[in-house]
Amino acid sequence: MAYLSKDLSVLAYANGFTLWHYITPDAAATVDTTGYFNAAVDMLRTGDIIIANVDTATTPKAGLFLVSAAAGGVVDVNDMTQVGAANAD
């Protein structure tokens, strides 16, 4: 799939920092590809954090993406830091 603006929402904003939430059936490796969020370049800033639910259509995962660049029409996020990677019943 591709980035869908309807799936990106603001959770909190303060001091020039925004905490976002994004949900997608895309894999984390797809989301962290440079350019995935280019359509949101006017909203995202370097240093923002995106809490994400990814792989929602298969094996859901959650994690954090740090916006490492958002300028010149290009957005890049770092690889996802997964939350709850293991479930040792």
C-alpha positions as CSV (number, residue, x, y, z in Angstrom):
1,M,0.0,0.0,0.0
2,A,1.0,3.6,0.5
3,Y,0.8,6.4,3.0
4,L,-2.8,7.4,3.7
5,S,-3.2,10.9,5.3
6,K,-6.4,9.8,7.0
7,D,-4.4,7.3,9.1
8,L,-2.0,9.9,10.6
9,S,-3.3,11.8,13.5
10,V,-1.8,14.1,16.2
11,L,-1.8,12.8,19.7
12,A,0.1,15.7,21.4
13,Y,1.9,18.9,20.5
14,A,4.2,21.1,22.6
15,N,7.3,23.2,22.2
16,G,7.6,22.6,18.5
17,F,7.3,18.8,18.9
18,T,4.5,16.6,17.7
19,L,3.6,13.1,18.8
20,W,1.7,11.3,16.1
21,H,-0.2,8.0,15.6
22,Y,-0.2,6.1,12.4
23,I,-2.0,2.8,11.5
24,T,-1.3,0.8,8.3
25,P,-1.4,-2.7,6.9
26,D,2.1,-2.0,5.5
27,A,5.2,-3.6,7.1
28,A,7.5,-1.5,9.2
29,A,10.3,-1.9,6.5
30,T,7.9,-0.3,4.0
31,V,7.0,2.6,6.3
32,D,10.6,3.4,7.1
33,T,11.5,3.8,3.4
34,T,12.6,7.3,2.6
35,G,9.7,9.1,0.9
36,Y,6.9,7.0,2.4
37,F,5.6,10.1,4.3
38,N,6.5,12.7,1.6
39,A,2.8,13.8,1.3
40,A,3.0,14.9,5.0
41,V,6.2,16.9,4.6
42,D,4.4,20.1,5.5
43,M,3.2,18.6,8.8
44,L,6.1,16.5,10.0
45,R,9.2,17.9,11.6
46,T,12.6,16.5,12.3
47,G,12.5,15.1,15.8
48,D,8.8,14.3,15.8
49,I,7.9,10.8,16.9
50,I,5.3,8.6,15.3
51,I,3.7,5.8,17.3
52,A,2.6,3.2,14.7
53,N,0.5,0.1,14.4
54,V,1.9,-1.7,11.3
55,D,1.2,-5.0,9.6
56,T,-2.4,-4.7,10.8
57,A,-3.7,-7.1,8.1
58,T,-1.4,-10.0,9.1
59,T,0.7,-10.1,12.3
60,P,0.2,-6.7,14.0
61,K,3.2,-4.9,15.4
62,A,3.6,-1.6,17.2
63,G,6.5,0.7,17.6
64,L,8.1,4.1,17.3
65,F,9.5,5.9,14.3
66,L,11.6,9.0,14.7
67,V,11.4,11.6,11.9
68,S,15.0,12.0,11.0
69,A,14.4,14.4,8.1
70,A,11.5,16.5,6.8
71,A,12.6,19.1,4.3
72,G,12.8,19.8,0.6
73,G,9.7,17.7,-0.1
74,V,11.3,14.5,1.4
75,V,10.5,12.8,4.7
76,D,12.7,10.1,6.2
77,V,12.0,8.1,9.4
78,N,14.4,5.9,11.3
79,D,13.8,2.1,11.5
80,M,10.9,1.3,13.8
81,T,11.7,0.6,17.4
82,Q,9.3,-2.2,18.2
83,V,7.2,-2.3,21.4
84,G,6.4,-5.7,22.9
85,A,8.6,-7.7,20.6
86,A,8.3,-10.9,22.5
87,N,5.4,-12.7,24.3
88,A,6.8,-15.3,26.6
89,D,3.6,-16.7,28.2
